[in-house]
Amino acid sequence: MTEKLVIVGNGMAPGRMLEHLFEAAPGRYEVTIFNAEPRVNYDRIMLSPVLSGEKTFEEIVIHGDGWYIANGVTLYKGHKIVAIDRAGKTVTSDKGVTESYDKLVVATGSVPFIIPVPGNDLPGVITYRDLDDVNAMLLAAQSRDKAVVIGGGLLGLEAAAGLKERDMDVTVLHVMPTLMERQLDPAAGYLLQKAVEARGIEVITKADTRAILGDKRVTGVELKDGRVIPASLVVMAVGIRPNAMLAKEAGLEVGRGIVVNPSMQTSDPSVLALGECVEVEARTYGLVAPLYQMARVAAENLAGTPEARFVHSETPTKLKVTGIDLYSVGDFADGDDREEIVLRDASAGIYKRVVLKDDRIIGAVLFGETADGAWLADLQKKQTDISAMRDTLIFGQALQGGTSADPLAAVAALADDAEICGCNGVCKGTIVSAITSKGLTNLDGVRAHTKASASCGNCTPLVEKLMTLTLGDSYNPAAVQPICPCTTLGHDEVRRLIKAKQLKTIPAVMQELEWKTSCGCAKCRPALNYYLVADWPNEYADDYQSRFINERVHANIQKDGTYSIVPRMWGGVTSARELRAIADVVDKFAIPTVKVTGGQRIDMLGIKKEDLPAVWADLGQAGFVSGHAYAKGLRTVKTCVGTDWCRFGTQDSTGLGIRIEKFMWGSWTPAKVKMAVSGCPRNCAEATCKDVGVICVDSGFEIHFAGAAGLDIKGTEVLGLVKTEDEALEVIVALVQMYREQARYLERIYKWAKRIGTDEIRKQVLENTARRQEYFDRFVFSQKFAQIDPWAERVSGKDKHEFRPMAAVPFPQAAE
Amino acid sequence: MGWFEIGALEDIPQRGARCVETPQGRIGVFRTADDKVYAVEDHCPHRGGPLSQGIVHGASVTCPLHNWVFSLETGKALGADEGALKTIPVRLVGGRISLALDVALAAAE
């Protein structure tokens, strides 16, 4: 007979407990979960990447709705349990649902600590615990105004970095003299502060908050020394405390948290508790690794094997802010009986400190270079005598035992029980045996079977190295794809070598880079031709024989061998005169189909190749130039009517679109580039699915990029907001030039951006104005050689041979 | 079968092609990087693409419509695709190109 298991709370700990339970005792319990949050179980560690925009909520869901259905779990979303009746063995939710249980698991988590100062309940003061908090911060961040984060610990710094990514002006207030003082020594805290400040986040230490100011909503924070920091958003991240209220009211034994024994049993034998809400052997926990250990113990207890025991161990700390590497484990306070080994490299921003007692590691702090963290933590955990390697300990594992600096050697040298994934407590042996016994060949497989690297992802490089070690050459995650079978080199290497070796012709590239074929193929030649055009605009002679037919004849080949052509209509604006000219051409050459394109212009289809120059001559008379509808280059800039006509328009979107198109037409790019400018956030020009888009707002121009609406559908990323039209043009041009210089041939902007990282692009073309100017200037230079109308050129006789047969052999009577 | 002169080597760009209209259909005439000349029917057996508009590499051409690759020497499709083009005999004498065409038989009558 199935027993009834009720769980209060749906965080990561009970979620993991259920996974273990369903594996150990399938079908034993009928499970009901009450979740105060109106959603499924998600990875709370990953809220910071959601805040910064690196991930979406969907990406951090652990158990989707389907999981609950598949496992027969009843999930009450948005139901907060308000009472436990231990005598009657029932729980009741705030929405009035009462459920009886045989076993109850309390996993109410923690509540953020709110500092007791005046104004701490003003609108605009929020904590950082769940998705609702993140959503509130994202909403506030739209103002791009000032934010204050109170608390310079792990959570506070992640919140600050995320808000900065969202373009807020961020100040961190920390009451202690150095940041993260519980996990870092002062030296590392200092380096951390420098790194945080280098991202444009202001840090004030020894900042004691006196009051939060504001009338109807928050306007600033006042410190005890009288300073006032203005802010429209205040995030409180000063710590958490176990949420034990419900348990206390139910009469369970409660200290700082709900008191449980090492098998997660509360003072009531029918009630278990786990997670941040519990106190086990006088300790409370807030990091995921011990919570997952509790989950395993609780599951075994419920499955009827209550021998499992929770054992305390030091959990290493890592900061999840991209670009800041820090790692700390154990105890690193100074003491007479302790020795320390320190390594500093000021220019590289590296600091490493290992604290020893009786030739054993008791603590370690690494900043800037954290690859040896797992190894040191393992030595610490096992209390290994390190006297033999003391001299070289600080230089890391690679230097021990005379092994080379081979990055795999360090991983190979790890013991089988060395922990690889801290979040999920997965050790090396488990991963290796899963790879071999389950025949796993990719990272996703390892994640699915072992959970390693499935939470915060910091150990992914380690897991990948393990896979390389185990699978040998058959696993090569970063394998460079050669451009084509003519070479072993990938696009990036070829681009780099073209610049480095000053290669300026296709034969030179093939000779110097040891091409395996005499003159390449239809895959590599167009790529090389583009790279050379882009890198040496004034020196390289475009090789038309290495271009695809469309770019060679400046029209689009159709399935029957006829062509279509699209003249430019700047910004999608046309006139009666232009339309008349098109109508005349259509009549004169009996063009069978005329169609309006998605890019706001007119396509004429079914033109015989021989007729193309004559068609272009007539169109040229009316002022038309090529629309490059065939090119890996700038296609269209779609616009709406903006302030010219629209009652909602905030800027002259049509004017800006035309300006961009006139500035950028004719440029060759790695793949096609489609743009749009919308005059207001209603976005009638659909700018948010373009390679580059602009959304005009009252305060300026929001620049978007990396959208797609073809094979893939993807909304754009926001690059940033600029105030003037000139600046908008400059940023867009710089962005496209960066793409021209870095992307692989046929790689659209969204794929390139995914590879390079939105942050890096933003840094280079928005934040670093000097860099932006350089890109802009290089684009302008290159346009000198590119802005020549190819249709006009061909009307005046260029490439005649392309447009007519070489000869016609007539029927018999005319032969010879 | 008879030889028909169609023009000069210089009329075709290196690594390029031109087409010739004949009573037996359109023929693509190809010039390689090392000045060898080949002629094949200008009609891809896959979907009828005009091969004379393709990219010429080595002694092969890639069809502009769906990237089938053909040997100009044998007319056979290379790689995973199966199919063949009819090849036409070519003569290059003193920089002038001639094709051997079936139509010549009729013309000789």
Interface residues (C-beta under 8 A of the other chain):
Chain A: T517 S518 C519 G520 C521 A522 R525 P526 Y544 Q545 S546 R547 F548 I549 N550 R552 V553 I557 K559 D560 G561 H801 P805 M806 A807 A808 V809 P810 F811 P812 Q813 A815 E816
Chain B: G2 F4 I6 G7 D11 I12 P13 Q14 R15 G16 R18 C19 V20 E21 T22 P23 R26 V29 T32 A33 D34 R47 G48 G49 P50 Q53 G54 I55 V56 H57 G58 S60 T62 P64 L65 N67 V69 L99 L101 V103 A104 A106 A107 A108 E109
